[in-house]
């Protein structure tokens, strides 16, 4: 066996698992191409959310989450990934080139993370608090710091500020017809290859108990306690703000979500508060050190009676190809 070129089936399995990563509105804005032992990750510009994400920041963060899912899958398959990020510069849609080494020695926790790829989902219902029984996983700071990303755990005293950012964003978007059309296209009905089905969106009562959530269309996911949301909110930030930082923030987001899933916690990424400049500045003020907020995550516990429906995924052959490489997108 060649120690640097995995079998195409190994790559196919890893990419399939990578595509279980979270993405804004489950848009899955990625393309993968494998050729001669090299795997390339590109953005899919046609799946850009032009109203919610005109800069493409969330698109790249989503691709970063898929990149970390890929690494997690490869480790469990006994392969290491050497990643060159944004190899054609910060304005290119070519986000990463991955080469391989058949030298990984997975530990039991690596297999736990692999299982978490299948089990993880965004839960938009109210959460109970993180507690001694279900604490935040140890070592989260170390996990994200390896990617040059900073983690801030916000206290409950930050909740009014988070609610203010949410209200400000909702007010600014209320009469934005392009945004509302885009939101309702992606959320609240069953697209066969993407979007957020109604079964994965909270009912009106549950939505109203989460004061810092995006105002998604009303859904059917009704299993939750009658209490208001008591989640802990985490912020991922970077020192600067460009495609390389966005990609690493997405990788850190994926790593954090998988670790939380292994720890028995429910999670929900929050993107709406930092889509607009005003909201991003509000969140920036909550950081202990200068930095640029890239993602927020709500973490807590939920009753596991009936988890939300997992969101659909695009067929693998529509996002993964084998053959000669094309130009950057």
Secondary structure, 3 states (H helix, E strand, C coil): CCCCCCCHHHHHHHHHHHCCCCCHHHCCCEEEEEECCEEEEEECHHHCCCCCCCCCHHHHHHHHHHHHHHHHHHHHCCCEEEEEECCCCCCCCEEEEEEEECCCCCCHHHHHHHHHHHHCCECCCCCECCCCCCCCCCCHHHHHHCCCCEEEEECHHHHHHHHHHHHHHHHHHCCCHHHHHHHHHHECCCECCECECHHHCECHHHHHCCCCCCCCCCCCECCCCCCCCCCEEEEEEECCCCHHHHHHHHHHHHHHHHHHHHCCCEEEEECHHHCCHHHHHHHHCCCCCCCEEEEEEEEEECCCCCCCCCCCCCCHHHHEEECCCCCCC
